[in-house]
Amino acid sequence: MSDKIEFAVDTKDLIQNSIQLLFDYLINSSKHDAKNRFDKLIECDRHVISEMHSEFGVPIQIMLSLDHSEFNGELNFANFQKYLAQLVGLLAMTLENGEELLLREEKNTNRFLVELAAPVDGDDQRNILMLGFNLQSAADVILELLFFEPSQFRQKP
């Protein structure tokens, strides 16, 4: 018997809602609030950023985490916002163009990675930011912002 929980999630809706939430929470909020939220992301494993109710009225906590272990250089608020704006912009443009965004599932888990990399060059370094989802429980959805070592991605000519 598997410990895996089954979820019925519309990928497009999940990504669209995540884009809007990330935009409102970290890009479109006041500089002071956004900086404090970034500092909190750096300091803790994950934290609650919103709550919604399921179709059955059950509260679902939306959490956010940041994995910057593969980030090249110094990650500060200003360059983080550039990476996040690039990621949110690419995701939104892809959906607006009617293109499909695929999710790659981590084996035997309820963790997914959106197969769209957001590369940004800065300070003579390239970094890649991607969006993931961790749906380990029916009461929590964790939005995962993940930096990846850029040599894993082939550059298109």
VMD Tcl script that draws the C-alpha trace (Angstrom):
set ca {
  {0.00 0.00 0.00}
  {1.30 3.43 -0.93}
  {1.40 6.46 1.36}
  {0.81 8.63 -1.67}
  {-2.31 10.79 -1.49}
  {-4.34 11.20 -4.67}
  {-5.23 14.75 -5.71}
  {-7.41 15.99 -8.53}
  {-5.67 19.21 -9.53}
  {-6.15 21.23 -12.69}
  {-2.57 22.06 -13.68}
  {-3.43 25.28 -15.51}
  {-5.51 26.61 -12.59}
  {-2.82 25.65 -10.08}
  {-0.12 27.44 -12.06}
  {-2.29 30.52 -12.76}
  {-3.22 30.85 -9.08}
  {0.40 30.36 -8.04}
  {1.59 33.03 -10.47}
  {-0.91 35.53 -9.08}
  {-0.11 34.64 -5.48}
  {3.67 34.95 -6.00}
  {3.21 38.23 -7.86}
  {1.01 39.73 -5.15}
  {3.08 38.37 -2.26}
  {6.64 39.15 -3.40}
  {6.59 41.49 -6.40}
  {3.56 43.79 -6.22}
  {3.56 44.35 -2.46}
  {5.36 47.30 -0.86}
  {9.15 47.10 -0.94}
  {9.23 46.87 2.86}
  {6.72 43.99 2.99}
  {8.34 42.15 0.08}
  {11.82 42.44 1.65}
  {10.53 41.16 5.00}
  {8.83 38.25 3.22}
  {12.04 37.45 1.33}
  {14.00 37.50 4.61}
  {11.47 35.11 6.12}
  {11.88 32.77 3.11}
  {15.64 32.73 3.64}
  {15.32 32.15 7.40}
  {12.77 29.36 7.57}
  {12.01 26.14 5.76}
  {8.52 27.23 4.70}
  {5.74 29.45 5.93}
  {2.05 30.07 5.33}
  {1.32 32.83 2.82}
  {-2.39 32.30 2.19}
  {-5.36 30.11 3.00}
  {-8.17 28.91 0.79}
  {-11.07 26.53 1.21}
  {-11.55 23.33 -0.72}
  {-14.78 22.59 -2.54}
  {-15.86 20.82 0.67}
  {-15.16 23.88 2.85}
  {-12.01 22.41 4.39}
  {-9.25 25.01 4.91}
  {-6.09 24.51 2.86}
  {-2.92 26.34 3.83}
  {-0.79 27.67 0.98}
  {2.85 27.66 2.03}
  {5.98 28.94 0.34}
  {9.52 27.61 0.46}
  {12.76 28.62 -1.21}
  {15.65 26.27 -1.99}
  {18.66 28.39 -2.87}
  {21.31 25.74 -2.14}
  {22.37 25.66 -5.82}
  {22.35 29.43 -6.31}
  {25.60 30.83 -7.72}
  {26.70 34.06 -6.06}
  {25.06 36.08 -3.33}
  {21.29 35.93 -3.17}
  {19.86 39.21 -2.00}
  {16.40 40.72 -2.22}
  {17.07 42.80 -5.36}
  {18.38 39.94 -7.47}
  {15.78 37.52 -6.06}
  {13.02 39.82 -7.32}
  {14.62 39.79 -10.80}
  {14.60 35.98 -10.85}
  {11.05 35.78 -9.56}
  {9.80 38.39 -12.04}
  {11.45 36.43 -14.86}
  {9.85 33.16 -13.70}
  {6.39 34.65 -13.17}
  {6.60 36.46 -16.51}
  {7.63 33.33 -18.43}
  {4.91 31.24 -16.82}
  {2.23 33.86 -17.50}
  {3.36 34.38 -21.10}
  {3.39 30.63 -21.76}
  {-0.17 30.28 -20.48}
  {-1.34 33.40 -22.36}
  {0.08 31.95 -25.59}
  {-1.96 28.79 -25.01}
  {1.15 26.65 -24.64}
  {1.07 23.65 -22.36}
  {3.11 23.61 -19.18}
  {4.11 20.13 -18.15}
  {4.64 18.94 -14.60}
  {7.34 16.42 -13.81}
  {6.49 14.26 -10.80}
  {9.11 13.20 -8.31}
  {8.97 9.42 -8.08}
  {6.56 8.05 -5.43}
  {5.70 11.48 -4.02}
  {3.22 14.26 -4.54}
  {5.95 16.72 -5.53}
  {5.90 18.25 -8.98}
  {8.19 20.55 -10.93}
  {6.91 22.84 -13.68}
  {9.07 22.12 -16.71}
  {9.91 25.74 -17.44}
  {13.26 27.16 -16.39}
  {13.73 30.89 -15.84}
  {17.39 31.74 -16.50}
  {18.78 35.11 -15.43}
  {22.32 36.33 -15.93}
  {23.75 38.66 -13.33}
  {27.15 39.48 -11.90}
  {28.77 37.25 -14.55}
  {26.76 34.31 -13.22}
  {23.75 32.45 -14.55}
  {21.10 31.02 -12.27}
  {17.94 29.07 -13.00}
  {14.74 29.43 -10.97}
  {11.86 26.99 -11.29}
  {8.50 26.49 -9.61}
  {7.49 23.31 -7.87}
  {4.48 22.07 -5.94}
  {4.47 19.82 -2.92}
  {1.05 18.28 -2.31}
  {1.98 15.96 0.56}
  {-1.26 16.46 2.43}
  {-4.79 17.46 1.52}
  {-4.58 20.39 3.98}
  {-1.33 21.93 2.69}
  {-0.05 23.05 -0.68}
  {3.59 24.10 -0.70}
  {4.76 26.34 -3.52}
  {8.46 25.63 -3.94}
  {10.81 28.13 -5.53}
  {13.89 26.16 -6.52}
  {17.24 27.34 -7.84}
  {19.08 24.83 -9.99}
  {22.72 24.70 -11.00}
  {22.61 26.11 -14.54}
  {24.93 23.61 -16.24}
  {22.09 21.05 -15.97}
  {20.23 22.97 -18.67}
  {21.28 23.12 -22.29}
  {21.24 26.59 -23.72}
  {19.17 26.97 -26.89}
  {21.08 28.60 -29.77}
}
mol new
graphics top color blue
foreach p $ca { graphics top sphere $p radius 0.5 }
foreach p [lrange $ca 0 end-1] q [lrange $ca 1 end] { graphics top cylinder $p $q radius 0.2 }
display resetview
